[in-house]
Amino acid sequence: MNIDRRHLVLPALAVGLLGVVPALATSADEDAVKKSVEAFRLAQIAADAKAFDALCAAELSYSHSDARVEDKATFIANATSGKSKFLSLEYRDPQIAWSAPPRSCGSTGWAKASPSPMARKAIPISIS
């Protein structure tokens, strides 16, 4: 069997498209997470309890570097108490990384503000 360049074009094109499809599939989810991160940043600046309540999951567990742990209500109360005042706040080049959900998480997740089907699953993300 002789294989020439014409026979290789379609498989090469298909392999090239396989790399693009996953990128397109997650772009809507990444955009939703980026919008939520920006809304969170604005809530921090404004100390907006209603915005924090909408953005944070009920199961929130916020750990400080000094080992203090806050639940959602405590986190919102401390974030809106007025003890801290942001004159400006910038997240420089946030990177969003998706990972497989842990088996024990159930059907609720951290990306609750995103309307996509992917976010309705428990999907841990890392924004650094």
PECORFEN-V199179 format. One record per residue. RES is the residue in one letter. OMEGA is omega in degrees with one decimal (* if undefined). D_LAST is the distance of its C-alpha to the last C-alpha in whole Angstrom. Layout:
res: <RES;RES>
omega: <OMEGA;OMEGA>
d_last: <D_LAST;D_LAST>
//
This chain:
res: <M;N;I;D;R;R;H;L;V;L;P;A;L;A;V;G;L;L;G;V;V;P;A;L;A;T;S;A;D;E;D;A;V;K;K;S;V;E;A;F;R;L;A;Q;I;A;A;D;A;K;A;F;D;A;L;C;A;A;E;L;S;Y;S;H;S;D;A;R;V;E;D;K;A;T;F;I;A;N;A;T;S;G;K;S;K;F;L;S;L;E;Y;R;D;P;Q;I;A;W;S;A;P;P;R;S;C;G;S;T;G;W;A;K;A;S;P;S;P;M;A;R;K;A;I;P;I;S;I;S>
omega: <178.7;177.5;176.0;-175.8;-179.4;178.9;-178.0;-175.4;-177.1;177.1;178.9;178.1;179.3;178.9;177.5;179.8;177.9;177.5;-177.8;-174.8;178.1;179.2;178.6;-178.5;-177.7;-175.6;178.5;177.8;178.5;177.6;178.9;178.6;178.8;177.7;178.4;178.0;178.2;177.0;177.7;178.3;179.1;176.5;176.9;-179.0;-176.3;-174.0;-173.3;-177.1;179.7;178.5;177.2;-179.3;179.6;-175.1;-174.5;177.4;178.6;-177.6;-176.3;173.5;-175.4;-178.2;176.9;179.6;177.7;175.0;172.9;179.1;-179.6;171.2;-175.7;-177.0;179.8;178.2;-178.6;179.3;-179.6;-178.9;-177.6;-174.9;-177.4;178.3;177.2;179.4;178.1;171.9;171.7;-179.4;-178.2;171.4;-176.7;175.0;178.7;178.4;-179.0;180.0;178.9;174.5;-179.2;179.3;173.7;-177.3;-173.6;-173.6;-178.1;-172.1;176.9;-174.7;-176.2;-176.1;-171.4;-177.4;-178.0;-178.4;-174.1;177.9;-179.1;-176.6;178.5;173.2;176.3;-177.8;177.0;176.1;177.3;177.7;-176.8;*>
d_last: <52;51;48;47;44;45;44;41;40;39;37;35;34;33;31;29;29;27;24;24;25;22;20;22;22;18;18;19;17;14;16;16;13;12;15;14;11;14;16;14;14;17;18;17;19;22;22;23;24;25;21;20;22;22;18;18;19;22;21;18;18;16;16;16;16;20;20;21;20;21;22;21;24;23;20;21;24;23;20;23;26;26;25;22;22;20;22;19;15;12;9;9;8;5;5;7;9;12;14;18;18;20;24;24;22;25;25;22;19;16;15;19;19;19;22;22;24;20;19;22;21;19;16;13;10;6;4;0>
//
